[in-house]
Every structure is written in structure tokens, then in C-alpha cells.
Amino acid sequence: MVDIARPDLPVARRRRRLLIGGVVLVALAAVSFGVSRLQPAAPVVERASVWIDTVKRGPFVREVRGT
């Protein structure tokens, strides 16, 4: 069995790595751009489950029990 020199193989590997790296870079940039364009999601709460009132100024009393 005789080994055959293939001088084009390292060049092909380098091209493939550069191509894959470029595709990954473009995909990452596209995902980053898409995420940056998203609007913040507003929380959804049923109106019947919350108490709606006017904010008033006064002392804030906090009672904490523990050991």
C-alpha cells in the first residue's frame, strides 16, 4: 500500500472551517438582531385577581416574625 500525497486537503479543510464559521457568525448576528427588535412582554393578570386603588403617602409598616 502506498501513501498518496494530497496537498489540496489542508486547503479544503481551511475553506470548510471558514465557511462554517461565517455561517455561524451570520446566524448569530441574525438571532441577536431579532432578539433586540422584540418588544418587552407585558404581564397578563386578570382584573378580578388584583386590588386596584390610589397610591397614598404615609408610613410603611412591615411586621416580621421569625426565630
PDB file as gemmi writes it, atoms N, CA and C in Angstrom:
CRYST1    1.000    1.000    1.000  90.00  90.00  90.00 P 1                      
ATOM      1  N   MET A   1       0.845  -1.168   0.000  1.00  0.00           N  
ATOM      2  CA  MET A   1       0.000   0.000   0.000  1.00  0.00           C  
ATOM      3  C   MET A   1       0.901   1.245   0.000  1.00  0.00           C  
ATOM      4  N   VAL A   2       0.565   2.190  -0.821  1.00  0.00           N  
ATOM      5  CA  VAL A   2       1.389   3.381  -0.983  1.00  0.00           C  
ATOM      6  C   VAL A   2       0.572   4.602  -0.573  1.00  0.00           C  
ATOM      7  N   ASP A   3       1.181   5.460   0.246  1.00  0.00           N  
ATOM      8  CA  ASP A   3       0.517   6.707   0.616  1.00  0.00           C  
ATOM      9  C   ASP A   3       0.604   7.688  -0.541  1.00  0.00           C  
ATOM     10  N   ILE A   4      -0.513   8.349  -0.800  1.00  0.00           N  
ATOM     11  CA  ILE A   4      -0.561   9.328  -1.882  1.00  0.00           C  
ATOM     12  C   ILE A   4      -0.658  10.720  -1.244  1.00  0.00           C  
ATOM     13  N   ALA A   5       0.233  11.595  -1.613  1.00  0.00           N  
ATOM     14  CA  ALA A   5       0.224  12.962  -1.078  1.00  0.00           C  
ATOM     15  C   ALA A   5      -0.967  13.718  -1.645  1.00  0.00           C  
ATOM     16  N   ARG A   6      -1.681  14.411  -0.760  1.00  0.00           N  
ATOM     17  CA  ARG A   6      -2.826  15.225  -1.188  1.00  0.00           C  
ATOM     18  C   ARG A   6      -2.620  16.644  -0.671  1.00  0.00           C  
ATOM     19  N   PRO A   7      -1.916  17.481  -1.399  1.00  0.00           N  
ATOM     20  CA  PRO A   7      -1.629  18.834  -0.924  1.00  0.00           C  
ATOM     21  C   PRO A   7      -2.868  19.733  -0.876  1.00  0.00           C  
ATOM     22  N   ASP A   8      -3.926  19.358  -1.564  1.00  0.00           N  
ATOM     23  CA  ASP A   8      -5.148  20.176  -1.576  1.00  0.00           C  
ATOM     24  C   ASP A   8      -6.009  19.949  -0.337  1.00  0.00           C  
ATOM     25  N   LEU A   9      -5.770  18.896   0.440  1.00  0.00           N  
ATOM     26  CA  LEU A   9      -6.609  18.576   1.591  1.00  0.00           C  
ATOM     27  C   LEU A   9      -6.574  19.656   2.685  1.00  0.00           C  
ATOM     28  N   PRO A  10      -5.408  20.171   3.101  1.00  0.00           N  
ATOM     29  CA  PRO A  10      -5.417  21.237   4.123  1.00  0.00           C  
ATOM     30  C   PRO A  10      -6.140  22.502   3.648  1.00  0.00           C  
ATOM     31  N   VAL A  11      -6.050  22.818   2.374  1.00  0.00           N  
ATOM     32  CA  VAL A  11      -6.733  23.997   1.849  1.00  0.00           C  
ATOM     33  C   VAL A  11      -8.241  23.791   1.900  1.00  0.00           C  
ATOM     34  N   ALA A  12      -8.703  22.593   1.566  1.00  0.00           N  
ATOM     35  CA  ALA A  12     -10.131  22.306   1.604  1.00  0.00           C  
ATOM     36  C   ALA A  12     -10.660  22.364   3.033  1.00  0.00           C  
ATOM     37  N   ARG A  13      -9.883  21.839   3.990  1.00  0.00           N  
ATOM     38  CA  ARG A  13     -10.302  21.899   5.397  1.00  0.00           C  
ATOM     39  C   ARG A  13     -10.407  23.347   5.870  1.00  0.00           C  
ATOM     40  N   ARG A  14      -9.430  24.167   5.490  1.00  0.00           N  
ATOM     41  CA  ARG A  14      -9.445  25.571   5.895  1.00  0.00           C  
ATOM     42  C   ARG A  14     -10.657  26.286   5.306  1.00  0.00           C  
ATOM     43  N   ARG A  15     -10.945  26.027   4.047  1.00  0.00           N  
ATOM     44  CA  ARG A  15     -12.118  26.652   3.412  1.00  0.00           C  
ATOM     45  C   ARG A  15     -13.402  26.224   4.102  1.00  0.00           C  
ATOM     46  N   ARG A  16     -13.516  24.931   4.404  1.00  0.00           N  
ATOM     47  CA  ARG A  16     -14.728  24.439   5.061  1.00  0.00           C  
ATOM     48  C   ARG A  16     -14.887  25.071   6.436  1.00  0.00           C  
ATOM     49  N   ARG A  17     -13.797  25.165   7.200  1.00  0.00           N  
ATOM     50  CA  ARG A  17     -13.867  25.795   8.521  1.00  0.00           C  
ATOM     51  C   ARG A  17     -14.257  27.260   8.414  1.00  0.00           C  
ATOM     52  N   LEU A  18     -13.699  27.976   7.453  1.00  0.00           N  
ATOM     53  CA  LEU A  18     -14.054  29.384   7.262  1.00  0.00           C  
ATOM     54  C   LEU A  18     -15.517  29.531   6.858  1.00  0.00           C  
ATOM     55  N   LEU A  19     -15.995  28.644   5.994  1.00  0.00           N  
ATOM     56  CA  LEU A  19     -17.393  28.700   5.566  1.00  0.00           C  
ATOM     57  C   LEU A  19     -18.337  28.425   6.728  1.00  0.00           C  
ATOM     58  N   ILE A  20     -18.047  27.389   7.508  1.00  0.00           N  
ATOM     59  CA  ILE A  20     -18.889  27.074   8.665  1.00  0.00           C  
ATOM     60  C   ILE A  20     -18.837  28.207   9.682  1.00  0.00           C  
ATOM     61  N   GLY A  21     -17.648  28.752   9.925  1.00  0.00           N  
ATOM     62  CA  GLY A  21     -17.529  29.875  10.861  1.00  0.00           C  
ATOM     63  C   GLY A  21     -18.303  31.095  10.387  1.00  0.00           C  
ATOM     64  N   GLY A  22     -18.263  31.377   9.085  1.00  0.00           N  
ATOM     65  CA  GLY A  22     -19.014  32.506   8.541  1.00  0.00           C  
ATOM     66  C   GLY A  22     -20.514  32.311   8.677  1.00  0.00           C  
ATOM     67  N   VAL A  23     -20.982  31.084   8.404  1.00  0.00           N  
ATOM     68  CA  VAL A  23     -22.419  30.793   8.536  1.00  0.00           C  
ATOM     69  C   VAL A  23     -22.856  30.933   9.985  1.00  0.00           C  
ATOM     70  N   VAL A  24     -22.055  30.428  10.914  1.00  0.00           N  
ATOM     71  CA  VAL A  24     -22.383  30.546  12.338  1.00  0.00           C  
ATOM     72  C   VAL A  24     -22.393  32.008  12.762  1.00  0.00           C  
ATOM     73  N   LEU A  25     -21.437  32.788  12.282  1.00  0.00           N  
ATOM     74  CA  LEU A  25     -21.372  34.199  12.629  1.00  0.00           C  
ATOM     75  C   LEU A  25     -22.590  34.960  12.100  1.00  0.00           C  
ATOM     76  N   VAL A  26     -22.988  34.690  10.852  1.00  0.00           N  
ATOM     77  CA  VAL A  26     -24.160  35.349  10.276  1.00  0.00           C  
ATOM     78  C   VAL A  26     -25.425  34.932  11.019  1.00  0.00           C  
ATOM     79  N   ALA A  27     -25.545  33.646  11.367  1.00  0.00           N  
ATOM     80  CA  ALA A  27     -26.719  33.180  12.110  1.00  0.00           C  
ATOM     81  C   ALA A  27     -26.778  33.827  13.491  1.00  0.00           C  
ATOM     82  N   LEU A  28     -25.644  33.936  14.160  1.00  0.00           N  
ATOM     83  CA  LEU A  28     -25.602  34.577  15.477  1.00  0.00           C  
ATOM     84  C   LEU A  28     -25.982  36.051  15.385  1.00  0.00           C  
ATOM     85  N   ALA A  29     -25.504  36.732  14.357  1.00  0.00           N  
ATOM     86  CA  ALA A  29     -25.860  38.140  14.163  1.00  0.00           C  
ATOM     87  C   ALA A  29     -27.355  38.279  13.879  1.00  0.00           C  
ATOM     88  N   ALA A  30     -27.919  37.380  13.078  1.00  0.00           N  
ATOM     89  CA  ALA A  30     -29.346  37.447  12.761  1.00  0.00           C  
ATOM     90  C   ALA A  30     -30.196  37.199  14.008  1.00  0.00           C  
ATOM     91  N   VAL A  31     -29.819  36.229  14.827  1.00  0.00           N  
ATOM     92  CA  VAL A  31     -30.566  35.957  16.055  1.00  0.00           C  
ATOM     93  C   VAL A  31     -30.442  37.134  17.017  1.00  0.00           C  
ATOM     94  N   SER A  32     -29.251  37.698  17.139  1.00  0.00           N  
ATOM     95  CA  SER A  32     -29.063  38.856  18.028  1.00  0.00           C  
ATOM     96  C   SER A  32     -29.905  40.040  17.566  1.00  0.00           C  
ATOM     97  N   PHE A  33     -29.926  40.282  16.277  1.00  0.00           N  
ATOM     98  CA  PHE A  33     -30.739  41.379  15.747  1.00  0.00           C  
ATOM     99  C   PHE A  33     -32.221  41.119  15.991  1.00  0.00           C  
ATOM    100  N   GLY A  34     -32.665  39.886  15.777  1.00  0.00           N  
ATOM    101  CA  GLY A  34     -34.070  39.548  16.004  1.00  0.00           C  
ATOM    102  C   GLY A  34     -34.475  39.708  17.454  1.00  0.00           C  
ATOM    103  N   VAL A  35     -33.609  39.288  18.375  1.00  0.00           N  
ATOM    104  CA  VAL A  35     -33.921  39.411  19.796  1.00  0.00           C  
ATOM    105  C   VAL A  35     -33.929  40.878  20.213  1.00  0.00           C  
ATOM    106  N   SER A  36     -33.046  41.692  19.641  1.00  0.00           N  
ATOM    107  CA  SER A  36     -33.002  43.107  20.014  1.00  0.00           C  
ATOM    108  C   SER A  36     -34.241  43.854  19.530  1.00  0.00           C  
ATOM    109  N   ARG A  37     -34.912  43.350  18.517  1.00  0.00           N  
ATOM    110  CA  ARG A  37     -36.100  44.017  17.979  1.00  0.00           C  
ATOM    111  C   ARG A  37     -37.381  43.619  18.711  1.00  0.00           C  
ATOM    112  N   LEU A  38     -37.312  42.653  19.629  1.00  0.00           N  
ATOM    113  CA  LEU A  38     -38.504  42.209  20.357  1.00  0.00           C  
ATOM    114  C   LEU A  38     -38.957  43.281  21.340  1.00  0.00           C  
ATOM    115  N   GLN A  39     -40.236  43.391  21.489  1.00  0.00           N  
ATOM    116  CA  GLN A  39     -40.814  44.303  22.477  1.00  0.00           C  
ATOM    117  C   GLN A  39     -40.909  43.565  23.811  1.00  0.00           C  
ATOM    118  N   PRO A  40     -40.778  44.276  24.933  1.00  0.00           N  
ATOM    119  CA  PRO A  40     -40.925  43.593  26.218  1.00  0.00           C  
ATOM    120  C   PRO A  40     -42.360  43.107  26.397  1.00  0.00           C  
ATOM    121  N   ALA A  41     -42.494  41.912  26.911  1.00  0.00           N  
ATOM    122  CA  ALA A  41     -43.821  41.321  27.092  1.00  0.00           C  
ATOM    123  C   ALA A  41     -44.476  41.916  28.333  1.00  0.00           C  
ATOM    124  N   ALA A  42     -45.701  42.376  28.176  1.00  0.00           N  
ATOM    125  CA  ALA A  42     -46.454  42.912  29.303  1.00  0.00           C  
ATOM    126  C   ALA A  42     -47.018  41.745  30.110  1.00  0.00           C  
ATOM    127  N   PRO A  43     -46.945  41.824  31.434  1.00  0.00           N  
ATOM    128  CA  PRO A  43     -47.508  40.735  32.234  1.00  0.00           C  
ATOM    129  C   PRO A  43     -49.031  40.711  32.107  1.00  0.00           C  
ATOM    130  N   VAL A  44     -49.585  39.532  32.070  1.00  0.00           N  
ATOM    131  CA  VAL A  44     -51.032  39.364  31.928  1.00  0.00           C  
ATOM    132  C   VAL A  44     -51.587  38.915  33.264  1.00  0.00           C  
ATOM    133  N   VAL A  45     -52.504  39.711  33.823  1.00  0.00           N  
ATOM    134  CA  VAL A  45     -53.139  39.397  35.098  1.00  0.00           C  
ATOM    135  C   VAL A  45     -54.626  39.677  34.948  1.00  0.00           C  
ATOM    136  N   GLU A  46     -55.447  38.781  35.489  1.00  0.00           N  
ATOM    137  CA  GLU A  46     -56.891  39.021  35.444  1.00  0.00           C  
ATOM    138  C   GLU A  46     -57.245  40.173  36.380  1.00  0.00           C  
ATOM    139  N   ARG A  47     -58.136  41.027  35.931  1.00  0.00           N  
ATOM    140  CA  ARG A  47     -58.513  42.200  36.714  1.00  0.00           C  
ATOM    141  C   ARG A  47     -59.186  41.815  38.023  1.00  0.00           C  
ATOM    142  N   ALA A  48     -59.903  40.710  38.049  1.00  0.00           N  
ATOM    143  CA  ALA A  48     -60.607  40.290  39.258  1.00  0.00           C  
ATOM    144  C   ALA A  48     -59.644  39.789  40.340  1.00  0.00           C  
ATOM    145  N   SER A  49     -58.424  39.430  39.992  1.00  0.00           N  
ATOM    146  CA  SER A  49     -57.494  38.868  40.968  1.00  0.00           C  
ATOM    147  C   SER A  49     -56.593  39.919  41.616  1.00  0.00           C  
ATOM    148  N   VAL A  50     -56.728  41.203  41.248  1.00  0.00           N  
ATOM    149  CA  VAL A  50     -55.890  42.249  41.842  1.00  0.00           C  
ATOM    150  C   VAL A  50     -56.763  43.319  42.491  1.00  0.00           C  
ATOM    151  N   TRP A  51     -56.170  44.027  43.461  1.00  0.00           N  
ATOM    152  CA  TRP A  51     -56.860  45.149  44.083  1.00  0.00           C  
ATOM    153  C   TRP A  51     -56.354  46.422  43.431  1.00  0.00           C  
ATOM    154  N   ILE A  52     -57.263  47.235  42.942  1.00  0.00           N  
ATOM    155  CA  ILE A  52     -56.884  48.490  42.298  1.00  0.00           C  
ATOM    156  C   ILE A  52     -57.280  49.622  43.240  1.00  0.00           C  
ATOM    157  N   ASP A  53     -56.331  50.503  43.561  1.00  0.00           N  
ATOM    158  CA  ASP A  53     -56.577  51.592  44.492  1.00  0.00           C  
ATOM    159  C   ASP A  53     -55.634  52.732  44.147  1.00  0.00           C  
ATOM    160  N   THR A  54     -55.760  53.839  44.858  1.00  0.00           N  
ATOM    161  CA  THR A  54     -54.919  55.004  44.649  1.00  0.00           C  
ATOM    162  C   THR A  54     -53.716  54.938  45.588  1.00  0.00           C  
ATOM    163  N   VAL A  55     -52.567  55.352  45.110  1.00  0.00           N  
ATOM    164  CA  VAL A  55     -51.363  55.370  45.924  1.00  0.00           C  
ATOM    165  C   VAL A  55     -51.462  56.513  46.922  1.00  0.00           C  
ATOM    166  N   LYS A  56     -51.162  56.213  48.189  1.00  0.00           N  
ATOM    167  CA  LYS A  56     -51.250  57.219  49.241  1.00  0.00           C  
ATOM    168  C   LYS A  56     -49.912  57.306  49.959  1.00  0.00           C  
ATOM    169  N   ARG A  57     -49.558  58.499  50.420  1.00  0.00           N  
ATOM    170  CA  ARG A  57     -48.315  58.707  51.150  1.00  0.00           C  
ATOM    171  C   ARG A  57     -48.587  58.476  52.633  1.00  0.00           C  
ATOM    172  N   GLY A  58     -47.641  57.795  53.299  1.00  0.00           N  
ATOM    173  CA  GLY A  58     -47.797  57.533  54.724  1.00  0.00           C  
ATOM    174  C   GLY A  58     -46.736  56.555  55.190  1.00  0.00           C  
ATOM    175  N   PRO A  59     -46.813  56.173  56.444  1.00  0.00           N  
ATOM    176  CA  PRO A  59     -45.800  55.241  56.967  1.00  0.00           C  
ATOM    177  C   PRO A  59     -45.991  53.842  56.369  1.00  0.00           C  
ATOM    178  N   PHE A  60     -44.881  53.208  56.143  1.00  0.00           N  
ATOM    179  CA  PHE A  60     -44.893  51.846  55.621  1.00  0.00           C  
ATOM    180  C   PHE A  60     -44.556  50.926  56.771  1.00  0.00           C  
ATOM    181  N   VAL A  61     -45.551  50.201  57.255  1.00  0.00           N  
ATOM    182  CA  VAL A  61     -45.369  49.321  58.421  1.00  0.00           C  
ATOM    183  C   VAL A  61     -45.148  47.904  57.911  1.00  0.00           C  
ATOM    184  N   ARG A  62     -44.059  47.323  58.397  1.00  0.00           N  
ATOM    185  CA  ARG A  62     -43.748  45.950  57.996  1.00  0.00           C  
ATOM    186  C   ARG A  62     -43.559  45.136  59.270  1.00  0.00           C  
ATOM    187  N   GLU A  63     -44.362  44.096  59.435  1.00  0.00           N  
ATOM    188  CA  GLU A  63     -44.265  43.235  60.597  1.00  0.00           C  
ATOM    189  C   GLU A  63     -43.644  41.921  60.169  1.00  0.00           C  
ATOM    190  N   VAL A  64     -42.552  41.566  60.858  1.00  0.00           N  
ATOM    191  CA  VAL A  64     -41.827  40.344  60.518  1.00  0.00           C  
ATOM    192  C   VAL A  64     -41.705  39.500  61.779  1.00  0.00           C  
ATOM    193  N   ARG A  65     -42.019  38.214  61.643  1.00  0.00           N  
ATOM    194  CA  ARG A  65     -41.859  37.297  62.753  1.00  0.00           C  
ATOM    195  C   ARG A  65     -40.883  36.206  62.347  1.00  0.00           C  
ATOM    196  N   GLY A  66     -40.092  35.769  63.278  1.00  0.00           N  
ATOM    197  CA  GLY A  66     -39.160  34.689  62.989  1.00  0.00           C  
ATOM    198  C   GLY A  66     -38.358  34.322  64.211  1.00  0.00           C  
ATOM    199  N   THR A  67     -37.625  33.266  64.089  1.00  0.00           N  
ATOM    200  CA  THR A  67     -36.808  32.840  65.221  1.00  0.00           C  
ATOM    201  C   THR A  67     -35.440  33.496  65.138  1.00  0.00           C  
TER     202      THR A  67                                                      
END                                                                             
